[in-house]
């Protein structure tokens, strides 16, 4: 089975923002854009509030994945977003 390549990748970096992230994901699910043409990648930076578990169980109407990484110091970059496939990658954060 060939999986279609998403047109848009939405990347959301987060740290202990479980409730805000739930509202964000719900809002993304109401977009007029074809949801199967979009993927959402959550980058959880050492969250301790259940964010990773919430994302793994979230019933998203679009492809959703999480990159659960160890915490990084402010200003450190380098998370590999290789799993993203979309042609356009808006950054939210």
C-alpha positions in Angstrom: 0.0 0.0 0.0 1.5 3.4 -1.1 1.2 6.1 1.5 0.6 9.5 0.0 3.2 12.1 0.8 1.6 15.0 2.7 1.6 18.4 1.2 2.0 20.2 4.5 4.0 19.3 7.6 3.1 21.2 10.7 5.9 21.1 13.4 4.9 22.0 16.9 7.8 22.2 19.5 6.5 21.9 23.1 7.5 21.6 26.7 4.9 20.8 29.3 2.0 22.4 27.4 -0.4 19.4 27.4 -3.7 21.3 27.7 -2.7 24.0 25.2 -1.5 21.3 22.8 -4.8 19.4 23.0 -6.6 22.6 22.0 -4.1 23.2 19.2 -4.6 19.7 17.8 -8.4 20.1 18.0 -8.2 23.4 16.1 -6.0 21.8 13.4 -8.7 19.2 13.0 -11.3 21.8 12.1 -9.2 23.2 9.2 -10.8 23.4 5.7 -7.6 22.0 4.2 -7.7 18.3 3.3 -6.5 16.8 6.5 -5.0 13.7 4.9 -2.7 16.1 2.9 -1.3 17.3 6.2 0.9 15.8 8.8 1.6 17.1 12.3 4.9 16.4 14.1 5.1 17.2 17.8 8.6 17.7 19.2 8.3 17.1 22.9 11.3 18.5 24.7 11.6 16.4 27.8 7.9 16.9 28.8 6.9 15.6 32.2 3.2 16.5 32.1 1.9 13.6 30.0 2.2 15.4 26.7 3.9 12.4 24.9 1.2 10.0 26.2 -1.6 12.4 25.2 -0.2 12.7 21.6 0.2 8.9 21.2 -3.5 8.4 22.2 -4.9 11.5 20.5 -7.6 10.5 17.9 -6.3 12.9 15.2 -8.1 13.1 11.8 -4.6 13.6 10.2 -1.3 11.8 10.4 0.2 12.6 13.8 3.6 11.7 15.2 5.7 12.6 18.2 9.4 13.0 18.6 10.0 12.6 22.3 13.5 13.9 23.1 15.5 14.5 26.2 15.3 18.1 27.4 17.6 20.6 25.8 18.9 23.9 27.1 17.4 27.1 25.9 18.8 28.0 22.5 20.0 24.5 21.6 18.9 23.3 18.3 19.4 20.1 16.3 16.3 18.0 16.6 16.2 16.0 13.4 12.8 16.4 11.7 13.7 13.8 9.1 10.3 12.0 9.5 8.6 15.0 7.9 7.6 14.4 4.3 5.5 17.5 3.5 6.6 20.0 0.9 5.7 23.0 3.1 6.6 23.0 6.7 5.1 25.9 8.8 6.7 26.2 12.2 4.5 26.8 15.2 5.7 27.5 18.7 
